[in-house]
Amino acid sequence: MFRKFKLALISFILCFQGVFAAHADTPQTGNNFPQVFEADPHVLADAKAKLASGNSSLKPALDKLLSDAEHALKMRPPSVMDKQRIASSGDKHDYVSQAPYYWRDTNSPDSRYIRRDGEHNPEVDVDFDAKGLGKVCSSAQTLALAFYFSGNEKYAAKATEILRVWFLNPATKMNPNLNFGQGIPDEVDGRPSGLIGARGLVDVVDAIGLLARSKSWTAVDQQRMLDWMTQYLQWLTTSKIGQGEAHAKNNHGSFYDTQAAAIALFIGKTDFARKIIQDVPTVRIARQIEPDGRQPFELVRTKSFHYSLFNLRALIDLASIGQYLGVDLWHYTTPDGRSLYRAFEFMAPYANSDKIWPYKQIQKPKRTDLGELLLRAIPEYHGTSLSTALRYFPADEFAASRSRLLFKTESN
């Protein structure tokens, strides 16, 4: 009896410490709202209430979410231990990936690897960790959302299993660093660019917030995840690789900020997260967006349409985190007119498939990706020309979009 009481007491203390550490000094969203940083807690709660009341407008989005969650239930949890290769550290727990746009030059005497921007080398999909981490992040979010909206514990249990295998279990967990991300064979073991593969950690911390009321995610899990993220943020902000990505001028720098800000909020470093967000106007918007809305660091790429949207996605994710902190990035404008709105205004006309993208794009532009971003942007810019861009898509094109459950959108 005493042993059970002692274990219960320890569990309570860890739970209290974990919740305090995760949310100390962070803006309060209230007991009825989930503790999320990128997704809008008010939109989540409102969507849940609408669905519970029988409102059918969000049912396509919920049905798609639950279908994705059912698929995720069948997934074997990935681990960094699945691969056969071992990093030069000699520790198999270290994450390893290879630069996706580097190919062996068969015309070179030493068969060195050369960059072919935008051309995905299939080598990187074999026996590396990038796909595994991506699946962990996306499936954790899907399952946690399914639990939040349905209340079905099976989704929380699977999300917990996946997170434990990748991050927490001693035998299978990833070390909290990306020292060996996007290496180039026979040249370098890891590069700052490899950090782009961990951008999904933003989804992980939101997923954990959604799992808070489940029976599966325990106080011990919470504390151990806090420990892992604390170590990772320390590496992210002090290592040569992390600092290299922080100073990247293009989408890599933007996605570095999303990771650092969201993780800082998760572990209770609110002032640090706020500093990142407050620097976005000068460090990202003013340097990445021209007064006419062009993003020159993305337009030089061979997939310039894709990367213009990719960076814009990172910037509006930062704007979402900014809303949580009470910092308005959506409407910031430099004295010479650089802003998120201008970037959207530049991209919006290309929702029309008849309008030819005038920059290099070696793959067919995915205009629905633009539509997804416009869904999130238009509510912030009422009374502007952006709304007209959606007329180029079928009326029900985005009915099942997950964004409708996570963010204030044009259609919710």
C-alpha positions in Angstrom: 0.0 0.0 0.0 2.8 2.4 1.0 4.6 1.6 -2.3 1.5 2.5 -4.4 1.1 5.7 -2.4 4.7 6.6 -3.0 4.5 6.0 -6.7 1.3 8.0 -7.0 3.0 10.9 -5.1 6.0 10.8 -7.4 3.7 10.8 -10.4 1.8 13.8 -9.1 5.0 15.7 -8.4 6.4 15.0 -11.9 3.1 16.0 -13.5 3.1 19.3 -11.6 6.8 19.9 -12.5 6.2 19.0 -16.1 3.2 21.3 -16.5 4.9 24.1 -14.7 8.1 23.8 -16.8 6.2 23.6 -20.0 3.9 26.6 -19.4 5.6 28.8 -16.9 5.3 32.5 -17.9 3.5 31.6 -21.1 0.3 33.4 -22.2 -2.8 31.7 -20.8 -5.4 30.4 -23.1 -7.8 29.1 -20.5 -8.9 25.6 -19.4 -11.2 25.1 -22.4 -8.4 25.6 -24.9 -5.5 23.2 -25.7 -2.0 24.3 -25.1 -0.7 24.7 -28.6 1.7 27.3 -30.1 1.4 27.2 -33.9 -2.3 26.1 -34.3 -4.9 28.5 -33.0 -6.3 27.1 -29.7 -9.5 29.2 -30.1 -10.1 27.8 -33.6 -9.5 24.3 -32.4 -12.0 24.7 -29.5 -14.5 26.3 -31.8 -14.2 23.6 -34.4 -14.7 20.9 -31.7 -17.8 22.7 -30.4 -19.3 23.0 -33.9 -18.7 19.4 -34.7 -20.2 18.3 -31.4 -23.3 20.4 -32.1 -23.9 18.7 -35.4 -22.6 21.5 -37.6 -21.7 19.8 -40.9 -19.5 22.5 -42.4 -16.3 21.0 -40.9 -17.3 17.3 -41.3 -15.2 16.8 -44.5 -12.1 18.0 -42.7 -12.8 15.8 -39.7 -13.5 12.8 -41.9 -10.2 13.3 -43.7 -8.4 13.7 -40.4 -9.9 10.5 -39.0 -9.1 8.6 -42.2 -5.5 9.7 -41.9 -5.4 8.7 -38.2 -6.8 5.3 -39.0 -3.9 4.8 -41.4 -1.4 6.0 -38.8 -2.7 3.5 -36.4 -1.3 0.8 -38.6 2.2 2.3 -38.7 5.1 0.6 -37.0 6.8 3.3 -35.0 10.0 4.4 -36.7 13.3 4.6 -34.8 16.8 5.9 -35.6 17.9 2.4 -34.7 16.1 1.0 -37.8 19.0 2.0 -40.1 22.1 -0.1 -40.7 24.5 2.8 -41.2 26.1 4.5 -38.2 27.3 8.1 -38.0 31.0 8.8 -37.7 30.4 9.4 -34.0 30.0 5.6 -33.7 26.6 6.1 -32.0 23.6 4.6 -33.9 21.3 6.8 -31.8 22.6 9.8 -33.8 20.2 11.0 -36.6 21.8 10.7 -40.1 20.6 12.1 -43.4 22.1 12.8 -46.8 21.8 16.0 -48.8 18.9 15.4 -51.2 20.1 17.5 -54.1 23.7 16.1 -54.4 24.5 13.4 -56.9 27.6 11.4 -57.6 29.4 12.9 -60.6 30.1 9.9 -62.9 32.3 12.1 -65.1 34.6 13.0 -62.2 37.8 10.9 -61.7 37.1 10.7 -58.0 33.3 10.3 -58.3 32.7 13.3 -56.0 29.2 14.5 -55.3 27.9 17.7 -57.1 24.8 19.8 -56.5 21.8 19.5 -58.8 19.3 21.9 -57.2 15.8 20.6 -57.1 16.6 17.1 -58.4 15.9 14.6 -55.6 18.5 11.8 -55.4 16.8 8.5 -54.5 19.8 7.5 -52.5 18.7 9.7 -49.7 15.5 7.6 -49.1 17.5 4.4 -48.4 18.8 3.7 -44.8 18.6 7.2 -43.5 16.5 8.9 -40.8 14.9 11.8 -42.5 11.8 10.0 -43.7 11.4 8.4 -40.2 11.5 11.7 -38.4 9.1 13.2 -40.9 6.6 10.3 -40.3 6.9 10.7 -36.6 6.1 14.4 -36.6 3.2 14.2 -39.0 1.6 11.1 -37.6 1.9 12.4 -34.0 0.1 15.5 -35.0 -2.6 13.6 -36.9 -3.2 11.1 -34.1 -3.2 13.8 -31.4 -5.7 15.9 -33.4 -7.9 12.8 -33.9 -7.9 12.2 -30.1 -8.7 15.8 -29.5 -11.7 15.8 -31.8 -13.0 12.3 -31.2 -12.0 11.6 -27.6 -11.0 8.1 -28.6 -8.1 7.0 -26.5 -6.8 4.7 -29.2 -5.4 7.6 -31.1 -3.6 9.1 -28.1 -2.2 5.6 -27.3 -0.7 5.3 -30.7 0.7 8.9 -30.7 2.3 8.2 -27.4 3.8 4.9 -28.6 5.3 6.7 -31.6 6.8 9.5 -29.6 8.2 7.2 -27.0 10.0 5.1 -29.6 11.6 8.0 -31.4 12.3 10.4 -28.5 12.1 8.6 -25.1 12.8 4.9 -24.9 16.5 4.4 -24.1 16.9 1.5 -26.6 15.4 3.4 -29.5 15.6 7.1 -29.0 17.3 9.7 -31.1 20.1 11.7 -29.6 19.0 15.4 -29.3 21.1 16.8 -32.1 21.3 16.9 -35.9 25.1 16.8 -36.2 24.9 14.4 -39.1 22.0 16.0 -41.1 22.3 16.3 -44.9 25.9 15.1 -45.1 27.6 14.8 -48.5 29.4 11.5 -49.0 33.2 11.8 -48.8 33.0 15.5 -48.1 31.2 16.4 -44.9 29.3 14.5 -42.2 26.6 17.1 -41.5 25.6 20.6 -42.6 23.3 23.4 -41.2 20.9 22.7 -44.0 20.1 19.3 -42.4 18.0 21.1 -39.8 15.2 21.6 -42.3 14.5 17.9 -41.7 13.4 18.7 -38.2 10.9 21.4 -39.0 8.1 19.0 -38.0 9.2 19.3 -34.3 6.8 22.3 -34.3 3.9 19.8 -34.9 5.3 17.5 -32.2 5.1 20.1 -29.4 1.5 21.0 -30.5 0.7 17.3 -30.5 1.9 16.9 -27.0 -0.4 19.8 -25.9 -3.3 18.0 -27.5 -2.4 14.8 -25.7 -2.3 16.5 -22.3 -5.8 15.2 -21.3 -5.3 11.7 -22.5 -4.7 8.7 -20.2 -1.8 7.5 -22.4 0.5 10.5 -22.2 1.8 10.4 -18.6 3.6 12.8 -16.3 6.8 10.8 -16.8 6.4 11.1 -20.6 5.9 14.9 -20.3 9.0 15.3 -18.1 11.2 13.2 -20.3 10.1 15.0 -23.4 10.8 18.3 -21.7 14.3 17.0 -20.9 14.8 16.0 -24.6 13.6 19.3 -26.0 15.7 21.2 -23.5 18.8 19.4 -24.6 17.9 19.8 -28.3 17.3 23.6 -27.9 20.6 24.0 -26.2 22.3 22.2 -29.1 20.2 24.1 -31.6 21.2 27.5 -30.3 24.9 26.9 -29.4 26.3 24.4 -32.0 28.1 25.5 -35.1 25.5 23.7 -37.2 22.6 25.3 -35.4 24.1 28.8 -35.6 24.8 28.2 -39.3 21.1 27.5 -40.0 20.0 30.5 -37.8 21.9 32.8 -40.1 20.6 31.2 -43.3 19.0 34.0 -45.5 16.3 31.9 -47.1 13.6 29.4 -46.0 16.2 27.5 -43.9 16.5 30.5 -41.6 12.7 30.9 -41.4 12.2 27.3 -40.5 15.0 27.5 -37.9 13.0 30.2 -36.2 9.8 28.2 -36.2 11.6 25.3 -34.5 13.4 27.4 -31.9 10.4 29.5 -31.0 8.0 26.6 -30.6 10.4 24.5 -28.6 11.3 27.4 -26.4 7.6 27.9 -25.6 7.2 24.2 -24.9 10.0 24.2 -22.3 8.9 27.5 -20.7 11.5 29.9 -22.2 8.9 32.4 -23.3 11.2 35.5 -23.3 13.6 33.6 -25.7 10.7 32.7 -28.0 9.3 36.2 -27.9 12.8 37.6 -28.9 12.8 35.3 -32.0 9.4 36.5 -33.0 10.1 40.1 -32.4 13.2 39.8 -34.6 11.3 38.3 -37.6 10.4 41.7 -39.1 14.0 42.8 -39.4 15.8 39.4 -39.7 13.3 37.7 -42.1 10.6 39.9 -43.6 12.8 42.9 -44.4 15.6 40.8 -45.8 13.6 38.1 -47.6 10.7 40.0 -49.2 11.1 42.8 -51.8 8.7 45.8 -51.7 6.8 44.3 -54.7 6.5 40.9 -52.8 9.1 38.9 -54.6 11.3 36.6 -52.5 14.7 36.8 -54.3 16.4 34.0 -52.2 13.7 31.6 -53.3 13.4 32.8 -56.9 17.0 31.8 -57.7 16.1 28.2 -57.1 15.2 25.7 -59.8 11.8 25.2 -58.1 11.2 28.8 -57.4 7.4 28.6 -57.2 7.7 25.8 -54.6 10.3 27.5 -52.5 8.5 30.9 -52.6 5.5 29.1 -51.0 7.7 27.0 -48.8 9.3 30.1 -47.2 5.9 31.9 -47.0 4.6 28.9 -45.1 7.4 29.2 -42.6 6.7 33.0 -42.2 3.0 32.6 -41.6 3.8 29.8 -39.1 5.9 32.4 -37.3 3.0 34.8 -37.5 0.7 32.1 -35.9 3.3 31.7 -33.1 3.4 35.5 -32.9 -0.4 35.6 -32.3 0.0 33.3 -29.4 2.6 35.7 -27.9 0.6 38.8 -28.8 3.0 39.9 -31.5 1.4 40.9 -34.9 3.6 39.8 -37.8 0.7 39.5 -40.3 0.4 43.3 -40.6 4.0 44.4 -40.1 5.3 46.6 -43.0 8.7 48.1 -43.4 9.0 51.7 -44.3 9.6 50.8 -48.0 6.6 48.4 -48.1 8.0 44.9 -47.4 5.4 42.6 -45.7 3.7 39.3 -45.7 0.8 40.8 -47.4 3.0 41.9 -50.3 4.4 38.4 -50.6 0.9 37.0 -50.9 -0.2 39.7 -53.3 2.8 38.8 -55.5 1.9 35.0 -55.4 -1.9 35.2 -55.5 -2.3 35.8 -59.3 -0.7 32.5 -60.0 -3.6 30.6 -58.5 -4.9 31.1 -62.1 -3.4 28.1 -64.0 -3.6 30.2 -67.2 -1.0 32.6 -65.7 2.5 31.4 -66.5 5.0 31.5 -63.7 7.9 33.5 -65.2 10.8 32.1 -63.1 12.5 28.7 -63.2 10.4 25.8 -62.0 11.5 22.4 -63.1 8.3 20.7 -61.8 4.7 21.6 -62.5 3.7 24.3 -60.0 1.4 22.9 -57.2 -1.2 25.7 -57.2 -3.3 24.0 -54.5 -0.3 24.6 -52.2 -0.8 28.3 -52.9 -4.6 27.9 -52.2 -3.9 26.3 -48.8 -1.8 29.3 -47.8 -4.3 31.8 -49.1 -7.0 30.1 -46.9 -5.0 31.1 -43.9 -4.0 34.6 -45.2 -7.3 35.9 -46.5 -9.0 36.3 -43.0 -6.1 38.5 -42.0 -6.5 40.8 -45.1 -10.2 41.4 -45.4 -11.1 43.9 -48.1 -8.1 43.2 -50.3 -7.7 41.5 -53.7 -6.5 38.2 -52.2 -10.0 36.8 -51.8 -10.5 36.8 -55.6 -7.7 34.3 -56.0 -9.7 31.4 -54.5 -12.2 31.7 -57.4 -9.7 29.8 -59.5 -10.2 26.6 -57.4 -13.4 24.4 -57.4 -15.8 25.5 -54.6 -15.1 22.3 -52.6 -11.3 22.2 -53.2 -10.4 22.8 -49.6 -13.4 21.4 -47.8 -11.3 18.7 -46.3 -8.3 20.8 -45.6 -6.8 20.3 -42.1 -6.1 24.0 -41.9 -9.9 24.6 -41.4 -9.5 22.7 -38.0 -6.3 24.4 -37.0 -6.4 28.0 -38.1 -8.8 30.9 -38.8 -9.5 30.4 -42.6 -11.6 31.8 -45.3 -14.0 28.9 -45.1 -14.6 28.4 -41.3 
